[in-house]
Amino acid sequence: MLNLFRQREKFVRWVLGGLLVLICIGMTMTLIPGFLSGPGFGTGSDTIAIVEGHKISATQLDQALQQEEQQEQIPASFLPYVGNQILQSLILRQAELNMARRLGLKVNNAEIVHALRQDPNIFPQGKFIGAQQYRSLVAQAYQMTVPQYEAHLGRGLLAYKFYTLITDGVRVSPAAVRAEFEQEYAKARIGYVALDPQQIAKTLPPPQPAALQAYYAAHQDEFRSPERRQIEFVLANPAQLSGQIQISSPQIARAYEQNLSQYQFPERAMVEHILIKTTGLTPAQTKQAKQKALGILAQLRKGAHFSVLAKKYSQDPGSAANGGKLGWIEPGQTVPAFQQAAFSLPIGQLSPLVKTVYGYHIIKVLARQPAHTESLAEATPAIEQSLQQQASERAARNAIQRVQTLAASEPLSQAARQLHLTFIKTPLISQTDPVEYVGVNPEFTHAVFSAPVNSLTPPMRLPAGYIVAKVKQIQAPGTMPFNTVANRVARDLRRQQAQALAASRAQKIAQMARQKSLAAAVARWHLKVVTSPFLGRDDELAGIGPVSGFFGQILNLKPGQVAGPVSLSRTQIVYTLLQLKPPPSGAFARYRSQVQTTLLNRKRQLVFTAFTDALQARLQKSGQVKINQSRLDSLVGGAGS
């Protein structure tokens, strides 16, 4: 039975329910298996870091980076920073696992099996779905094999044991719980005056030339230009070469016979769905989510348009904007409960609520196709296109290799003309400047900013095609002349003056308001006291920012008492408490347990973070963490850490 339970990682999300959040503290982007042990870096090594003798591979970092990019678009210029942050998370995770094992913590097979049994997709209604479906599920949902999943699940459980050991002694006092409750549920109305430096800056006279020169001299580091390079390169674009390539009928027939399995299609269904998520919700919130889904289903049964409600309510980011349409799905591509509904529902009929690990689904089947094999005639357009792409890819690769040969004895521009390829010569550019046909590409940037003058880079396969480049000129970094940054100097100086003036006025207003009143204090500057609505800790002052940073101070005031100034989004705030609305009578008894849990978890997180920060610092100081910087630079673009 245990052989069936060899699987992957993201199920740590549901392992032990809401405790997932605790497992993940300080361990972002750790859903990657395969920590290995061994010696240092070798030539061409895939090892990107070593933590106390345990290797972290470049593959792990690359997979984690891809996961991050799937969740959020990362600008190319930010890639080195993000890559370094993810690597630090992987290093920290490995250090935690190493210490957990030294402390004698272990995870046995029974614990892994118990964790697997908590997943309703693997054990729906307590019954195992079977080995084949289990393998398909984890391969499709997590891109892992069963052994990888179970090994990683074990690491997640070990990490949680380690977290529990470190934080088990943390406690919160009744007084702290009461204070947290007051901040969570009390409301306050304040009168306030806001001094916005941006508005003050508009009233300031233009800075004097001497002041501009003095500011420029005192802030030289802010006006430094980065290293710039002039680049020329040749581009061999496969798409431009494809028109020169003809694919014959015998080639198409041969490709069809050799790859016949690619044209054999299993049964498939075209579906649309509406998802109301339950991941990370409390039992009470899950119940509310179910009621919401039932309400949507009732509307659909009364004739509401599916796509309209999907766009309005569905929480599946991949299909909601498209009216809930998922397109064609095949067996094994979705979790079992969803698959069961999609391949059993009559076409055009609504499903009842379908519960999966993601939440509640309402499913509608639009069409269904039986298993079939495409004929040669049906497959010909796709085969012809594929063969043409392969041939044009080879032609572009051969062309750029020919450029390399010619460039040894003639300019790149002449080699490009001879081979009818695209030639580009850039102005002086920095590492963050976009380049024609290339954009801001880490691989291109690393290649051209690490090459000596007049040397060729190796061929690169970028989205635009194959490129070989040469550095023609290097301009060293240095301070930009005053005349080129004069407008920026003036802007920065005025901003500094406005911020200082706002802070000074706010101090004077606060002092005078404590002696008289806030209204009397602001009259000198023709300002008005604004009355806020009742505010909670998570609310904002309209157009300024959240009050969470000083809400505790508000609750400690007496009505009429003045406080501040506080800086809120660079705006200086002086305020007085007008009215305090305490939490509803009896609310503390109802919410005490919830508040205590929240506060305790927060304090545990702080303790654990402090512990792991100290652990990481000790390892780095002792030389137990080694980073393969050249491999890291080649992967994320080389910006250091």
C-alpha positions in Angstrom: 0.0 0.0 0.0 2.8 2.4 0.8 4.1 2.2 -2.7 0.9 3.9 -3.8 1.6 6.7 -1.4 4.7 8.1 -3.1 3.7 11.6 -4.0 4.1 15.4 -4.0 3.9 18.7 -2.3 1.2 21.2 -2.7 -1.0 19.0 -0.6 0.8 20.6 2.3 -1.9 23.2 1.7 -4.5 21.0 3.1 -2.4 18.8 5.4 -3.5 19.6 8.9 -6.0 22.1 7.6 -5.4 25.7 8.6 -2.0 24.8 10.0 -0.6 25.1 6.5 0.1 28.8 7.0 2.4 27.9 9.8 4.3 25.4 7.7 5.0 28.0 5.1 6.4 30.7 7.4 9.7 31.8 6.0 9.6 29.0 3.5 8.1 30.6 0.4 8.6 28.8 -2.9 9.6 25.5 -1.3 7.4 23.1 -3.2 10.3 21.6 -5.0 11.6 18.1 -4.3 15.1 16.6 -4.5 17.5 18.1 -2.0 20.8 16.1 -2.5 24.0 15.8 -0.6 27.5 16.0 -1.9 30.7 18.0 -2.3 31.2 21.4 -4.0 30.6 22.9 -7.4 32.1 21.2 -10.4 32.5 22.4 -14.0 29.0 22.6 -15.5 27.5 21.7 -12.2 23.7 22.1 -11.8 24.3 22.9 -8.1 23.5 26.5 -7.3 24.0 26.4 -3.5 25.3 24.2 -0.8 23.9 24.4 2.8 25.9 22.4 5.3 26.9 19.9 2.6 23.4 19.6 1.2 23.0 20.7 -2.4 20.3 22.9 -3.9 20.1 22.5 -7.7 19.5 25.1 -10.3 16.6 23.0 -11.4 14.9 23.6 -8.1 15.4 27.4 -8.4 14.2 27.4 -12.0 11.0 25.5 -11.1 10.3 27.8 -8.1 10.9 30.8 -10.3 8.5 29.4 -12.9 5.8 28.9 -10.2 6.3 32.5 -9.1 6.0 33.8 -12.7 2.8 31.8 -13.2 1.3 33.5 -10.2 2.5 37.0 -11.1 4.1 38.6 -14.2 7.7 39.5 -13.3 9.3 42.3 -15.3 12.6 41.1 -16.8 14.5 43.8 -14.9 13.2 42.4 -11.6 14.1 38.8 -12.4 17.6 38.8 -10.8 16.2 40.3 -7.5 13.3 37.8 -7.4 15.6 34.9 -8.3 17.9 35.8 -5.4 15.0 36.1 -3.0 13.7 32.7 -4.0 17.2 31.2 -3.6 17.4 32.6 -0.1 14.1 31.0 0.7 15.4 27.6 -0.5 18.6 28.0 1.5 16.6 28.8 4.6 14.2 25.8 4.1 17.2 23.5 3.7 18.9 24.9 6.9 15.6 24.4 8.8 15.4 20.8 7.6 19.0 20.1 8.5 18.5 21.4 12.1 15.2 19.5 12.4 17.1 16.3 11.7 19.9 17.1 14.0 17.3 17.6 16.8 16.1 14.1 16.1 12.8 15.0 14.4 11.5 12.4 11.9 8.5 11.7 9.8 7.4 8.1 9.4 5.4 6.4 6.7 2.3 6.2 8.9 2.3 10.0 9.2 2.6 10.5 5.5 -0.3 8.1 4.9 -2.4 9.9 7.5 -1.7 13.2 5.8 -2.6 11.7 2.4 -5.9 10.5 3.8 -6.9 14.1 4.6 -7.1 14.9 0.9 -10.6 14.4 -0.4 -9.3 14.1 -3.9 -7.2 11.1 -3.0 -9.6 9.6 -0.5 -13.0 10.9 -1.5 -15.4 9.8 1.3 -12.5 7.9 2.9 -12.0 5.6 -0.1 -8.7 5.5 -2.0 -9.2 6.5 -5.7 -6.7 3.9 -6.9 -3.1 3.9 -8.0 -3.6 5.0 -11.6 -5.9 7.9 -10.8 -3.6 8.9 -7.9 -0.6 9.0 -10.3 -2.6 11.0 -12.9 -3.9 13.4 -10.3 -0.5 14.4 -9.0 1.1 14.5 -12.4 -1.6 16.8 -13.7 -2.1 19.0 -10.7 1.5 19.2 -9.4 3.8 18.1 -12.2 5.4 15.5 -9.9 5.7 11.8 -9.6 4.2 9.9 -6.7 7.6 9.3 -5.0 8.5 13.0 -5.4 5.2 14.1 -3.9 5.4 11.8 -0.9 9.1 12.7 -0.3 8.2 16.4 -0.4 5.1 15.9 1.7 7.4 14.3 4.3 9.6 17.4 4.2 6.6 19.6 4.7 5.5 17.5 7.8 9.1 17.6 9.1 9.2 21.4 8.7 5.9 21.7 10.6 7.3 19.6 13.5 10.3 21.8 13.6 8.1 24.9 13.6 6.1 23.4 16.5 9.1 22.6 18.5 10.5 26.1 18.2 7.2 27.9 19.0 5.6 25.5 21.4 6.4 27.6 24.5 5.0 30.8 23.1 2.1 32.2 25.1 -0.1 35.3 25.1 -1.5 36.9 28.3 -5.2 37.6 28.9 -4.3 41.4 29.0 -2.7 41.1 25.5 -5.8 39.3 24.2 -8.1 41.9 25.6 -6.0 44.7 24.1 -5.9 43.0 20.7 -9.7 42.5 20.9 -10.2 46.2 21.5 -8.1 47.2 18.5 -9.9 44.6 16.3 -13.4 45.5 17.2 -13.4 49.1 18.5 -14.3 52.1 16.3 -13.2 55.7 16.5 -14.1 59.0 14.9 -11.4 61.6 14.6 -11.0 65.1 13.4 -7.7 65.6 11.5 -5.7 67.9 9.4 -3.5 66.6 6.6 -0.4 68.3 5.3 0.4 66.9 1.9 4.0 67.6 0.7 2.9 67.4 -2.9 0.4 70.2 -2.4 2.9 72.3 -0.4 5.5 71.8 -3.2 3.2 73.6 -5.6 3.4 76.7 -3.5 7.2 76.9 -3.2 9.2 79.3 -5.3 11.7 77.8 -7.8 15.0 76.8 -6.0 17.9 79.2 -6.3 20.9 78.1 -8.5 23.2 77.9 -5.5 20.7 75.6 -3.7 20.5 73.4 -6.7 24.2 73.1 -6.9 24.5 72.4 -3.2 21.9 69.6 -3.4 23.5 68.1 -6.4 26.9 68.1 -4.7 25.5 66.5 -1.5 23.6 63.7 -3.4 26.1 62.6 -6.0 25.2 58.9 -5.5 21.6 59.6 -6.6 22.8 61.0 -10.0 25.1 58.3 -11.1 24.6 56.6 -14.4 25.1 52.9 -14.8 27.5 51.2 -17.2 26.3 51.6 -20.7 27.3 49.7 -23.8 26.7 50.0 -27.5 25.8 46.6 -29.0 25.4 45.4 -32.5 23.9 42.0 -33.3 22.5 39.8 -36.1 19.1 38.2 -35.8 18.1 35.0 -37.7 14.3 34.8 -37.2 12.9 31.3 -38.0 9.5 32.8 -38.9 11.1 35.0 -41.6 12.9 32.0 -43.1 9.8 29.7 -43.1 8.5 31.2 -46.4 11.6 29.8 -48.1 10.9 26.2 -47.0 8.6 23.8 -48.8 7.3 20.6 -47.2 6.4 17.7 -49.5 3.5 15.2 -49.3 5.8 12.2 -48.6 7.4 14.1 -45.7 4.0 14.7 -44.2 2.9 11.1 -44.7 6.2 9.8 -43.1 5.8 12.1 -40.1 2.2 11.0 -39.7 3.1 7.3 -39.6 6.1 7.9 -37.3 4.0 9.8 -34.8 0.6 8.1 -35.2 0.0 8.1 -31.4 0.0 11.9 -31.4 -3.2 11.8 -33.6 -5.0 9.3 -31.4 -7.4 11.3 -29.1 -9.2 10.0 -26.0 -12.7 10.9 -25.1 -13.0 14.6 -24.4 -15.6 17.0 -23.2 -16.0 20.7 -23.7 -17.1 22.2 -20.4 -17.7 25.5 -18.6 -17.8 26.0 -14.9 -18.3 28.4 -12.0 -16.0 28.0 -9.0 -16.6 29.4 -5.5 -13.3 28.7 -3.7 -13.0 27.2 -0.2 -9.2 26.9 0.1 -8.0 28.5 3.3 -11.4 29.2 4.7 -12.7 28.4 8.1 -15.6 25.9 8.5 -18.0 28.9 8.9 -16.7 30.6 5.8 -16.9 27.3 3.9 -20.5 27.0 4.8 -21.1 30.6 3.5 -19.3 29.7 0.3 -21.6 26.7 -0.2 -24.7 28.9 0.3 -23.4 31.3 -2.2 -22.8 28.5 -4.8 -26.3 27.2 -4.2 -27.7 30.7 -4.8 -25.9 30.9 -8.1 -27.1 27.4 -9.1 -30.7 28.4 -8.3 -30.3 31.5 -10.6 -29.0 29.3 -13.4 -31.9 26.8 -13.1 -34.3 29.8 -13.4 -32.7 30.7 -16.7 -29.9 33.0 -15.9 -27.1 33.0 -18.5 -24.2 30.9 -17.5 -21.4 33.1 -18.9 -22.9 36.2 -17.2 -22.9 34.6 -13.8 -19.5 33.1 -14.4 -18.0 36.5 -15.1 -19.7 38.0 -12.1 -19.1 35.2 -9.5 -16.6 32.6 -10.6 -13.3 32.6 -8.6 -11.4 30.6 -11.2 -9.0 33.3 -12.7 -8.3 31.1 -15.7 -11.8 30.9 -17.0 -14.0 33.5 -15.2 -13.2 36.3 -17.7 -14.1 33.9 -20.5 -17.6 33.2 -19.1 -16.4 30.0 -17.3 -15.3 28.2 -20.5 -12.5 25.7 -19.9 -12.5 24.3 -23.4 -11.8 20.6 -24.1 -10.7 18.5 -21.2 -9.6 14.8 -21.3 -9.6 12.1 -18.6 -6.8 12.7 -16.1 -6.6 16.4 -16.6 -8.8 17.4 -13.7 -9.4 16.2 -10.2 -11.6 13.1 -9.9 -14.8 14.7 -8.7 -14.7 17.2 -11.5 -13.9 14.6 -14.1 -16.7 12.4 -12.9 -19.2 15.1 -13.5 -17.8 16.3 -16.8 -17.9 12.8 -18.4 -21.2 11.7 -17.0 -23.5 14.8 -17.3 -25.8 14.9 -20.3 -24.8 17.7 -22.8 -26.4 21.0 -21.9 -27.4 20.0 -18.4 -26.3 21.7 -15.2 -24.5 19.6 -12.5 -25.4 19.9 -8.8 -22.7 21.4 -6.7 -19.4 19.4 -7.2 -17.0 19.6 -4.2 -13.3 19.4 -4.9 -10.2 20.5 -3.0 -10.6 23.9 -4.7 -14.1 24.6 -3.7 -17.7 24.2 -5.1 -18.1 23.9 -8.8 -21.2 24.2 -11.0 -20.4 22.4 -14.3 -22.1 22.4 -17.7 -21.0 20.2 -20.6 -21.2 21.9 -24.0 -20.1 19.1 -26.2 -18.4 15.7 -26.0 -16.3 13.7 -28.5 -15.6 9.9 -28.4 -12.1 8.6 -28.6 -10.8 8.7 -32.2 -7.8 8.9 -34.5 -7.3 11.8 -36.9 -6.9 10.8 -40.5 -3.9 11.9 -42.5 -6.0 14.5 -44.3 -7.2 16.0 -41.0 -3.7 16.0 -39.6 -1.9 17.4 -42.6 -2.2 21.1 -41.9 -0.8 20.7 -38.4 2.0 18.3 -39.6 2.9 20.7 -42.4 3.1 23.6 -40.0 5.2 21.6 -37.5 7.6 20.4 -40.1 8.0 23.9 -41.5 8.7 25.2 -38.0 11.3 22.5 -37.4 13.0 23.2 -40.8 13.0 27.0 -40.3 14.4 26.5 -36.8 17.3 24.5 -38.3 17.8 27.1 -41.1 18.0 29.9 -38.5 20.4 28.0 -36.3 22.6 27.2 -39.3 22.5 30.8 -40.5 23.6 32.2 -37.1 26.5 29.7 -37.0 27.5 30.9 -40.5 27.5 34.5 -39.1 29.9 33.4 -36.4 32.3 32.1 -39.1 32.0 35.1 -41.3 32.4 37.6 -38.3 35.9 36.3 -37.8 37.1 38.1 -40.9 34.4 40.8 -41.7 32.0 43.1 -39.8 28.7 41.8 -38.5 26.8 44.2 -40.7 28.4 42.7 -43.8 27.8 39.1 -42.7 24.1 40.0 -42.1 23.8 41.5 -45.6 25.5 38.5 -47.2 23.0 36.1 -45.5 20.0 38.4 -45.8 19.6 38.6 -42.0 18.5 41.4 -39.7 21.3 43.7 -38.4 20.8 46.0 -35.4 23.1 48.6 -33.9 22.0 50.1 -30.6 22.8 53.4 -29.0 24.5 53.3 -25.6 22.2 51.2 -23.4 22.1 50.2 -19.7 21.1 46.7 -18.4 17.5 47.9 -17.9 17.0 49.5 -21.3 14.8 47.6 -23.9 16.5 46.6 -27.2 14.8 46.3 -30.5 13.6 42.8 -31.2 14.9 41.7 -27.8 13.2 43.9 -25.2 14.7 43.5 -21.7 16.0 39.9 -21.8 18.1 38.5 -18.9 20.0 36.1 -21.1 20.9 38.8 -23.7 21.7 41.3 -21.0 24.0 38.9 -19.2 25.8 37.9 -22.4 26.5 41.4 -23.7 27.3 43.0 -20.4 29.9 40.3 -19.5 31.6 40.3 -22.9 34.8 42.3 -23.7 34.8 45.0 -26.4 34.8 43.6 -30.0 34.2 40.0 -28.9 31.3 37.9 -30.1 28.8 36.4 -27.7 27.8 32.7 -28.1 24.6 32.2 -30.2 21.5 32.8 -28.1 18.0 31.5 -28.8 15.7 34.3 -27.7 12.0 34.7 -28.4 12.7 36.7 -31.6 15.1 34.1 -32.9 18.8 33.2 -33.0 21.2 36.1 -32.1 24.9 36.6 -32.0 26.1 40.0 -30.7 29.2 42.1 -30.4 30.1 44.9 -27.9 31.3 47.9 -29.8 31.7 50.5 -27.0 31.6 50.6 -23.1 30.9 53.7 -21.1 31.9 53.3 -17.5 29.5 54.2 -14.7 29.9 57.7 -13.3 28.1 60.8 -12.0 25.9 62.5 -14.6 26.8 66.1 -15.4 24.6 68.7 -13.7 23.2 70.1 -16.9 21.8 66.6 -17.9 20.0 66.1 -14.5 19.1 69.7 -13.6 15.3 69.2 -13.8 15.6 66.1 -11.7 17.7 67.9 -9.1 15.1 70.7 -8.9 12.3 68.2 -8.5 14.1 66.3 -5.8 15.1 69.4 -3.9 11.6 70.8 -4.0 10.2 67.5 -2.7 12.7 67.5 0.1 11.9 71.1 1.0 8.1 70.4 0.9 8.5 67.3 3.2 10.5 69.3 5.7 8.0 72.2 5.6 5.1 69.8 6.1 6.8 68.1 9.1 7.6 71.6 10.6 4.1 72.9 10.2 2.6 69.7 11.6 4.8 70.0 14.7 3.7 73.6 15.2 0.0 72.8 14.7 0.2 69.9 17.1 1.8 72.1 19.8 -0.7 74.9 19.4 -3.6 72.4 19.2 -2.7 71.0 22.6 -2.8 74.5 24.1 -6.0 75.7 22.3 -7.8 73.5 19.8 -7.1 71.8 16.5 -9.5 74.2 14.7 -7.7 77.2 16.1 -4.3 75.8 15.3 -4.9 75.2 11.6 -6.5 78.6 10.9 -3.1 80.3 10.5 -2.4 78.2 7.4 -6.0 78.3 6.0 -6.5 74.6 6.6 -9.6 72.8 7.6 -10.2 70.0 10.1 -11.8 67.0 8.4 -14.1 64.7 10.4 -13.7 61.1 9.6 -16.4 58.4 9.7 -16.1 55.8 12.4 -12.8 54.0 11.6 -11.7 50.5 12.4 -8.1 49.3 12.5 -8.3 48.1 8.9 -9.9 51.2 7.5 -8.3 54.1 5.7 -8.4 57.9 5.8 -10.0 58.8 2.4 -7.4 59.5 -0.2 -4.5 59.2 2.3 -3.9 55.7 3.6 -4.6 53.1 6.2 -4.8 54.0 9.9 -3.5 50.6 11.1 -0.1 52.1 12.0 -1.4 54.5 14.6 -4.9 53.1 15.5 -3.6 51.8 18.8 -2.6 55.4 19.7 -6.1 56.6 18.8 -7.7 54.1 21.2 -5.5 55.4 24.0 -6.7 59.0 23.6 -9.5 60.6 25.6 -12.1 62.5 23.6 -10.8 66.0 22.7 -7.1 65.0 23.2 -4.7 65.8 20.3 -2.1 63.5 18.9 0.5 63.5 16.2 2.0 64.3 13.9 2.1 60.9 12.3 3.4 60.3 8.7 0.9 58.5 6.5 1.9 57.9 2.9 4.3 60.9 3.3 1.4 63.1 4.4 1.7 64.6 7.9 -1.4 64.0 10.1 -2.4 65.8 13.3 -5.6 64.5 14.8 -8.0 64.6 17.8 -10.3 61.9 19.1 -13.9 63.0 18.7 -15.8 59.8 19.7 -14.9 56.3 20.7 -17.3 53.4 20.0 -16.3 50.4 22.1 -16.9 46.8 20.9 -20.5 45.6 21.2 -21.5 44.2 24.6 -20.7 40.5 25.0 -18.5 40.5 21.9 -15.4 39.7 23.8 -16.8 36.4 25.1 -17.8 35.4 21.5 -14.5 36.4 19.9 -11.9 35.8 22.6 -10.9 32.4 21.4 -10.6 33.6 17.8 -8.6 36.7 18.8 -6.3 34.6 21.1 -5.6 32.2 18.2 -4.8 35.0 15.8 -2.5 36.8 18.3 -0.8 33.5 19.3 -0.1 32.6 15.7 1.3 36.1 15.0 3.6 35.9 18.0 4.7 32.4 17.0 5.5 33.6 13.6 7.6 36.4 15.0 9.5 34.0 17.3 10.1 31.5 14.5 11.2 34.2 12.1 13.7 35.6 14.6 15.0 32.0 15.2 15.5 31.3 11.5 17.1 34.7 10.8 19.6 33.9 13.5 20.1 30.4 12.1 20.7 31.7 8.6 23.1 34.5 9.8 25.1 31.9 11.8 25.4 29.6 8.8 26.6 32.4 6.5 29.1 33.7 9.1 30.5 30.2 9.5 30.8 29.6 5.8 28.2 26.8 5.8 26.3 28.4 2.9 28.0 28.6 -0.5 26.4 30.0 -3.6 27.5 29.2 -7.1 27.3 32.8 -8.3 28.2 32.2 -11.9 25.4 29.6 -12.2 23.0 31.9 -10.5 23.9 34.7 -12.8 23.3 32.5 -15.9 19.9 31.5 -14.6 18.5 34.9 -13.4 20.5 37.5 -15.2 23.3 38.3 -12.9 22.5 41.2 -10.6 24.0 39.8 -7.4 22.0 39.5 -4.2 
